């Protein structure tokens, strides 16, 4: 946490801290995106989610492109 904010104060105050990171792939392709618990003093601090950001046309509004999380 200190590497991200430069101080432990922000992470020490919160009960739970989430971190979004991009995993480094072994080849030149972009890695997976991960949402992880960096800290939790109200439960386990393991586990997380894999997600991706996708740009696509909105079905209700042809020609409008929006980002979504999958």
PDB file as gemmi writes it, atoms N, CA and C in Angstrom:
CRYST1    1.000    1.000    1.000  90.00  90.00  90.00 P 1                      
ATOM      1  N   UNK A   1       0.819  -1.196   0.000  1.00  0.00           N  
ATOM      2  CA  UNK A   1       0.000   0.000   0.000  1.00  0.00           C  
ATOM      3  C   UNK A   1       0.858   1.252   0.000  1.00  0.00           C  
ATOM      4  N   UNK A   2       1.996   1.180   0.637  1.00  0.00           N  
ATOM      5  CA  UNK A   2       2.871   2.349   0.705  1.00  0.00           C  
ATOM      6  C   UNK A   2       3.367   2.754  -0.682  1.00  0.00           C  
ATOM      7  N   UNK A   3       3.553   1.801  -1.575  1.00  0.00           N  
ATOM      8  CA  UNK A   3       4.014   2.110  -2.928  1.00  0.00           C  
ATOM      9  C   UNK A   3       2.970   2.896  -3.714  1.00  0.00           C  
ATOM     10  N   UNK A   4       1.700   2.652  -3.444  1.00  0.00           N  
ATOM     11  CA  UNK A   4       0.629   3.306  -4.203  1.00  0.00           C  
ATOM     12  C   UNK A   4       0.404   4.730  -3.713  1.00  0.00           C  
ATOM     13  N   UNK A   5       0.262   4.925  -2.416  1.00  0.00           N  
ATOM     14  CA  UNK A   5      -0.084   6.242  -1.890  1.00  0.00           C  
ATOM     15  C   UNK A   5       1.113   7.017  -1.340  1.00  0.00           C  
ATOM     16  N   UNK A   6       2.236   6.341  -1.113  1.00  0.00           N  
ATOM     17  CA  UNK A   6       3.396   7.010  -0.556  1.00  0.00           C  
ATOM     18  C   UNK A   6       3.330   7.130   0.953  1.00  0.00           C  
ATOM     19  N   UNK A   7       2.266   6.651   1.563  1.00  0.00           N  
ATOM     20  CA  UNK A   7       2.086   6.741   3.009  1.00  0.00           C  
ATOM     21  C   UNK A   7       1.214   5.592   3.478  1.00  0.00           C  
ATOM     22  N   UNK A   8       1.451   5.121   4.664  1.00  0.00           N  
ATOM     23  CA  UNK A   8       0.601   4.083   5.239  1.00  0.00           C  
ATOM     24  C   UNK A   8      -0.656   4.658   5.876  1.00  0.00           C  
ATOM     25  N   UNK A   9      -0.732   5.966   6.044  1.00  0.00           N  
ATOM     26  CA  UNK A   9      -1.848   6.598   6.751  1.00  0.00           C  
ATOM     27  C   UNK A   9      -3.194   6.294   6.098  1.00  0.00           C  
ATOM     28  N   UNK A  10      -3.261   6.345   4.768  1.00  0.00           N  
ATOM     29  CA  UNK A  10      -4.538   6.120   4.083  1.00  0.00           C  
ATOM     30  C   UNK A  10      -5.014   4.683   4.261  1.00  0.00           C  
ATOM     31  N   UNK A  11      -4.129   3.722   4.119  1.00  0.00           N  
ATOM     32  CA  UNK A  11      -4.497   2.323   4.262  1.00  0.00           C  
ATOM     33  C   UNK A  11      -4.725   1.918   5.707  1.00  0.00           C  
ATOM     34  N   UNK A  12      -4.018   2.536   6.647  1.00  0.00           N  
ATOM     35  CA  UNK A  12      -4.149   2.174   8.058  1.00  0.00           C  
ATOM     36  C   UNK A  12      -5.500   2.611   8.625  1.00  0.00           C  
ATOM     37  N   UNK A  13      -6.066   3.686   8.110  1.00  0.00           N  
ATOM     38  CA  UNK A  13      -7.326   4.216   8.625  1.00  0.00           C  
ATOM     39  C   UNK A  13      -8.523   3.342   8.236  1.00  0.00           C  
ATOM     40  N   UNK A  14      -8.512   2.830   7.030  1.00  0.00           N  
ATOM     41  CA  UNK A  14      -9.671   2.081   6.503  1.00  0.00           C  
ATOM     42  C   UNK A  14      -9.746   0.668   7.068  1.00  0.00           C  
ATOM     43  N   UNK A  15     -10.966   0.125   7.174  1.00  0.00           N  
ATOM     44  CA  UNK A  15     -11.180  -1.256   7.600  1.00  0.00           C  
ATOM     45  C   UNK A  15     -10.877  -2.231   6.468  1.00  0.00           C  
ATOM     46  N   UNK A  16     -11.169  -1.819   5.241  1.00  0.00           N  
ATOM     47  CA  UNK A  16     -10.913  -2.658   4.080  1.00  0.00           C  
ATOM     48  C   UNK A  16     -10.372  -1.815   2.939  1.00  0.00           C  
ATOM     49  N   UNK A  17      -9.387  -2.343   2.235  1.00  0.00           N  
ATOM     50  CA  UNK A  17      -8.785  -1.631   1.109  1.00  0.00           C  
ATOM     51  C   UNK A  17      -8.779  -2.572  -0.096  1.00  0.00           C  
ATOM     52  N   UNK A  18      -9.319  -2.103  -1.210  1.00  0.00           N  
ATOM     53  CA  UNK A  18      -9.326  -2.869  -2.451  1.00  0.00           C  
ATOM     54  C   UNK A  18      -8.264  -2.287  -3.391  1.00  0.00           C  
ATOM     55  N   UNK A  19      -7.695  -3.155  -4.225  1.00  0.00           N  
ATOM     56  CA  UNK A  19      -6.648  -2.726  -5.142  1.00  0.00           C  
ATOM     57  C   UNK A  19      -6.949  -3.290  -6.528  1.00  0.00           C  
ATOM     58  N   UNK A  20      -6.914  -2.438  -7.538  1.00  0.00           N  
ATOM     59  CA  UNK A  20      -7.078  -2.874  -8.919  1.00  0.00           C  
ATOM     60  C   UNK A  20      -5.702  -2.857  -9.575  1.00  0.00           C  
ATOM     61  N   UNK A  21      -5.301  -3.999 -10.150  1.00  0.00           N  
ATOM     62  CA  UNK A  21      -3.971  -4.116 -10.753  1.00  0.00           C  
ATOM     63  C   UNK A  21      -4.084  -4.835 -12.091  1.00  0.00           C  
ATOM     64  N   UNK A  22      -3.076  -4.648 -12.912  1.00  0.00           N  
ATOM     65  CA  UNK A  22      -2.982  -5.411 -14.148  1.00  0.00           C  
ATOM     66  C   UNK A  22      -1.809  -6.365 -14.001  1.00  0.00           C  
ATOM     67  N   UNK A  23      -2.107  -7.643 -14.154  1.00  0.00           N  
ATOM     68  CA  UNK A  23      -1.094  -8.684 -14.044  1.00  0.00           C  
ATOM     69  C   UNK A  23      -0.155  -8.608 -15.248  1.00  0.00           C  
ATOM     70  N   UNK A  24       1.127  -8.803 -15.035  1.00  0.00           N  
ATOM     71  CA  UNK A  24       2.074  -8.796 -16.142  1.00  0.00           C  
ATOM     72  C   UNK A  24       2.089 -10.161 -16.809  1.00  0.00           C  
ATOM     73  N   UNK A  25       1.855 -10.165 -18.108  1.00  0.00           N  
ATOM     74  CA  UNK A  25       1.893 -11.415 -18.875  1.00  0.00           C  
ATOM     75  C   UNK A  25       3.339 -11.721 -19.236  1.00  0.00           C  
ATOM     76  N   UNK A  26       3.640 -13.004 -19.449  1.00  0.00           N  
ATOM     77  CA  UNK A  26       5.006 -13.387 -19.794  1.00  0.00           C  
ATOM     78  C   UNK A  26       5.377 -12.943 -21.198  1.00  0.00           C  
ATOM     79  N   UNK A  27       4.404 -12.865 -22.103  1.00  0.00           N  
ATOM     80  CA  UNK A  27       4.694 -12.359 -23.440  1.00  0.00           C  
ATOM     81  C   UNK A  27       4.338 -10.872 -23.488  1.00  0.00           C  
ATOM     82  N   UNK A  28       4.275 -10.298 -24.656  1.00  0.00           N  
ATOM     83  CA  UNK A  28       4.049  -8.848 -24.797  1.00  0.00           C  
ATOM     84  C   UNK A  28       2.584  -8.444 -24.703  1.00  0.00           C  
ATOM     85  N   UNK A  29       1.652  -9.420 -24.619  1.00  0.00           N  
ATOM     86  CA  UNK A  29       0.228  -9.094 -24.514  1.00  0.00           C  
ATOM     87  C   UNK A  29      -0.076  -8.479 -23.154  1.00  0.00           C  
ATOM     88  N   UNK A  30      -1.140  -7.651 -23.077  1.00  0.00           N  
ATOM     89  CA  UNK A  30      -1.537  -7.128 -21.767  1.00  0.00           C  
ATOM     90  C   UNK A  30      -2.025  -8.262 -20.868  1.00  0.00           C  
ATOM     91  N   UNK A  31      -1.756  -8.171 -19.599  1.00  0.00           N  
ATOM     92  CA  UNK A  31      -2.177  -9.197 -18.652  1.00  0.00           C  
ATOM     93  C   UNK A  31      -3.613  -9.008 -18.208  1.00  0.00           C  
ATOM     94  N   UNK A  32      -4.072  -9.921 -17.345  1.00  0.00           N  
ATOM     95  CA  UNK A  32      -5.432  -9.838 -16.811  1.00  0.00           C  
ATOM     96  C   UNK A  32      -5.540  -8.665 -15.839  1.00  0.00           C  
ATOM     97  N   UNK A  33      -6.738  -8.136 -15.688  1.00  0.00           N  
ATOM     98  CA  UNK A  33      -7.013  -7.117 -14.681  1.00  0.00           C  
ATOM     99  C   UNK A  33      -7.590  -7.815 -13.464  1.00  0.00           C  
ATOM    100  N   UNK A  34      -7.118  -7.425 -12.280  1.00  0.00           N  
ATOM    101  CA  UNK A  34      -7.533  -8.078 -11.046  1.00  0.00           C  
ATOM    102  C   UNK A  34      -8.019  -7.042 -10.044  1.00  0.00           C  
ATOM    103  N   UNK A  35      -9.080  -7.365  -9.329  1.00  0.00           N  
ATOM    104  CA  UNK A  35      -9.557  -6.569  -8.209  1.00  0.00           C  
ATOM    105  C   UNK A  35      -9.323  -7.419  -6.966  1.00  0.00           C  
ATOM    106  N   UNK A  36      -8.438  -6.966  -6.084  1.00  0.00           N  
ATOM    107  CA  UNK A  36      -7.994  -7.758  -4.939  1.00  0.00           C  
ATOM    108  C   UNK A  36      -8.181  -6.997  -3.638  1.00  0.00           C  
ATOM    109  N   UNK A  37      -8.295  -7.737  -2.552  1.00  0.00           N  
ATOM    110  CA  UNK A  37      -8.294  -7.126  -1.223  1.00  0.00           C  
ATOM    111  C   UNK A  37      -6.846  -6.920  -0.796  1.00  0.00           C  
ATOM    112  N   UNK A  38      -6.463  -5.686  -0.586  1.00  0.00           N  
ATOM    113  CA  UNK A  38      -5.108  -5.402  -0.113  1.00  0.00           C  
ATOM    114  C   UNK A  38      -5.057  -5.461   1.406  1.00  0.00           C  
ATOM    115  N   UNK A  39      -6.194  -5.171   2.044  1.00  0.00           N  
ATOM    116  CA  UNK A  39      -6.257  -5.193   3.504  1.00  0.00           C  
ATOM    117  C   UNK A  39      -7.699  -5.400   3.935  1.00  0.00           C  
ATOM    118  N   UNK A  40      -7.892  -6.168   4.976  1.00  0.00           N  
ATOM    119  CA  UNK A  40      -9.212  -6.313   5.562  1.00  0.00           C  
ATOM    120  C   UNK A  40      -9.048  -6.749   7.009  1.00  0.00           C  
ATOM    121  N   UNK A  41      -9.469  -5.897   7.932  1.00  0.00           N  
ATOM    122  CA  UNK A  41      -9.406  -6.313   9.338  1.00  0.00           C  
ATOM    123  C   UNK A  41     -10.795  -6.660   9.877  1.00  0.00           C  
ATOM    124  N   UNK A  42     -11.751  -6.870   8.945  1.00  0.00           N  
ATOM    125  CA  UNK A  42     -13.090  -7.311   9.343  1.00  0.00           C  
ATOM    126  C   UNK A  42     -13.439  -8.656   8.711  1.00  0.00           C  
ATOM    127  N   UNK A  43     -12.472  -9.302   8.100  1.00  0.00           N  
ATOM    128  CA  UNK A  43     -12.687 -10.601   7.465  1.00  0.00           C  
ATOM    129  C   UNK A  43     -11.412 -11.052   6.793  1.00  0.00           C  
ATOM    130  N   UNK A  44     -11.480 -12.138   6.025  1.00  0.00           N  
ATOM    131  CA  UNK A  44     -10.272 -12.638   5.358  1.00  0.00           C  
ATOM    132  C   UNK A  44      -9.777 -11.651   4.306  1.00  0.00           C  
ATOM    133  N   UNK A  45      -8.470 -11.601   4.105  1.00  0.00           N  
ATOM    134  CA  UNK A  45      -7.917 -10.698   3.099  1.00  0.00           C  
ATOM    135  C   UNK A  45      -7.339 -11.479   1.916  1.00  0.00           C  
ATOM    136  N   UNK A  46      -8.014 -12.560   1.559  1.00  0.00           N  
ATOM    137  CA  UNK A  46      -7.599 -13.358   0.412  1.00  0.00           C  
ATOM    138  C   UNK A  46      -8.663 -13.284  -0.665  1.00  0.00           C  
ATOM    139  N   UNK A  47      -8.334 -13.745  -1.848  1.00  0.00           N  
ATOM    140  CA  UNK A  47      -9.291 -13.804  -2.943  1.00  0.00           C  
ATOM    141  C   UNK A  47      -9.389 -12.508  -3.713  1.00  0.00           C  
ATOM    142  N   UNK A  48     -10.194 -12.537  -4.753  1.00  0.00           N  
ATOM    143  CA  UNK A  48     -10.383 -11.372  -5.600  1.00  0.00           C  
ATOM    144  C   UNK A  48     -11.167 -11.755  -6.838  1.00  0.00           C  
ATOM    145  N   UNK A  49     -11.174 -10.870  -7.814  1.00  0.00           N  
ATOM    146  CA  UNK A  49     -11.939 -11.064  -9.040  1.00  0.00           C  
ATOM    147  C   UNK A  49     -11.086 -10.719 -10.244  1.00  0.00           C  
ATOM    148  N   UNK A  50     -11.284 -11.458 -11.339  1.00  0.00           N  
ATOM    149  CA  UNK A  50     -10.678 -11.135 -12.626  1.00  0.00           C  
ATOM    150  C   UNK A  50     -11.733 -10.381 -13.429  1.00  0.00           C  
ATOM    151  N   UNK A  51     -11.338  -9.290 -14.085  1.00  0.00           N  
ATOM    152  CA  UNK A  51     -12.295  -8.529 -14.884  1.00  0.00           C  
ATOM    153  C   UNK A  51     -11.605  -7.979 -16.123  1.00  0.00           C  
ATOM    154  N   UNK A  52     -12.402  -7.463 -17.034  1.00  0.00           N  
ATOM    155  CA  UNK A  52     -11.869  -6.826 -18.234  1.00  0.00           C  
ATOM    156  C   UNK A  52     -12.724  -5.611 -18.544  1.00  0.00           C  
ATOM    157  N   UNK A  53     -12.139  -4.619 -19.171  1.00  0.00           N  
ATOM    158  CA  UNK A  53     -12.859  -3.432 -19.621  1.00  0.00           C  
ATOM    159  C   UNK A  53     -13.080  -3.556 -21.124  1.00  0.00           C  
ATOM    160  N   UNK A  54     -14.332  -3.409 -21.552  1.00  0.00           N  
ATOM    161  CA  UNK A  54     -14.695  -3.612 -22.950  1.00  0.00           C  
ATOM    162  C   UNK A  54     -15.429  -2.373 -23.444  1.00  0.00           C  
ATOM    163  N   UNK A  55     -15.098  -1.940 -24.664  1.00  0.00           N  
ATOM    164  CA  UNK A  55     -15.836  -0.856 -25.303  1.00  0.00           C  
ATOM    165  C   UNK A  55     -16.737  -1.462 -26.367  1.00  0.00           C  
ATOM    166  N   UNK A  56     -18.019  -1.085 -26.321  1.00  0.00           N  
ATOM    167  CA  UNK A  56     -18.992  -1.651 -27.240  1.00  0.00           C  
ATOM    168  C   UNK A  56     -20.090  -0.622 -27.494  1.00  0.00           C  
ATOM    169  N   UNK A  57     -20.835  -0.819 -28.571  1.00  0.00           N  
ATOM    170  CA  UNK A  57     -21.944   0.065 -28.907  1.00  0.00           C  
ATOM    171  C   UNK A  57     -23.130  -0.244 -27.996  1.00  0.00           C  
ATOM    172  N   UNK A  58     -23.805   0.802 -27.511  1.00  0.00           N  
ATOM    173  CA  UNK A  58     -24.988   0.614 -26.677  1.00  0.00           C  
ATOM    174  C   UNK A  58     -26.166   0.167 -27.540  1.00  0.00           C  
ATOM    175  N   UNK A  59     -26.863  -0.876 -27.113  1.00  0.00           N  
ATOM    176  CA  UNK A  59     -27.980  -1.419 -27.895  1.00  0.00           C  
ATOM    177  C   UNK A  59     -29.108  -0.401 -28.052  1.00  0.00           C  
ATOM    178  N   UNK A  60     -29.388   0.361 -26.999  1.00  0.00           N  
ATOM    179  CA  UNK A  60     -30.484   1.323 -27.043  1.00  0.00           C  
ATOM    180  C   UNK A  60     -30.133   2.602 -27.797  1.00  0.00           C  
ATOM    181  N   UNK A  61     -28.832   2.841 -28.010  1.00  0.00           N  
ATOM    182  CA  UNK A  61     -28.375   4.075 -28.654  1.00  0.00           C  
ATOM    183  C   UNK A  61     -27.338   3.732 -29.719  1.00  0.00           C  
ATOM    184  N   UNK A  62     -27.784   3.363 -30.918  1.00  0.00           N  
ATOM    185  CA  UNK A  62     -26.832   3.019 -31.984  1.00  0.00           C  
ATOM    186  C   UNK A  62     -25.866   4.175 -32.261  1.00  0.00           C  
ATOM    187  N   UNK A  63     -24.605   3.838 -32.438  1.00  0.00           N  
ATOM    188  CA  UNK A  63     -23.582   4.850 -32.721  1.00  0.00           C  
ATOM    189  C   UNK A  63     -22.900   5.382 -31.475  1.00  0.00           C  
ATOM    190  N   UNK A  64     -23.442   5.066 -30.283  1.00  0.00           N  
ATOM    191  CA  UNK A  64     -22.828   5.505 -29.032  1.00  0.00           C  
ATOM    192  C   UNK A  64     -21.997   4.364 -28.468  1.00  0.00           C  
ATOM    193  N   UNK A  65     -20.722   4.638 -28.234  1.00  0.00           N  
ATOM    194  CA  UNK A  65     -19.815   3.629 -27.690  1.00  0.00           C  
ATOM    195  C   UNK A  65     -19.571   3.933 -26.229  1.00  0.00           C  
ATOM    196  N   UNK A  66     -19.661   2.893 -25.395  1.00  0.00           N  
ATOM    197  CA  UNK A  66     -19.466   3.047 -23.952  1.00  0.00           C  
ATOM    198  C   UNK A  66     -18.578   1.922 -23.441  1.00  0.00           C  
ATOM    199  N   UNK A  67     -17.970   2.151 -22.296  1.00  0.00           N  
ATOM    200  CA  UNK A  67     -17.135   1.141 -21.653  1.00  0.00           C  
ATOM    201  C   UNK A  67     -17.965   0.381 -20.625  1.00  0.00           C  
ATOM    202  N   UNK A  68     -17.657  -0.894 -20.470  1.00  0.00           N  
ATOM    203  CA  UNK A  68     -18.312  -1.700 -19.442  1.00  0.00           C  
ATOM    204  C   UNK A  68     -17.293  -2.672 -18.851  1.00  0.00           C  
ATOM    205  N   UNK A  69     -17.638  -3.178 -17.681  1.00  0.00           N  
ATOM    206  CA  UNK A  69     -16.776  -4.131 -16.981  1.00  0.00           C  
ATOM    207  C   UNK A  69     -17.356  -5.531 -17.187  1.00  0.00           C  
ATOM    208  N   UNK A  70     -16.514  -6.462 -17.560  1.00  0.00           N  
ATOM    209  CA  UNK A  70     -16.948  -7.861 -17.726  1.00  0.00           C  
ATOM    210  C   UNK A  70     -16.012  -8.769 -16.983  1.00  0.00           C  
TER     211      UNK A  70                                                      
END                                                                             
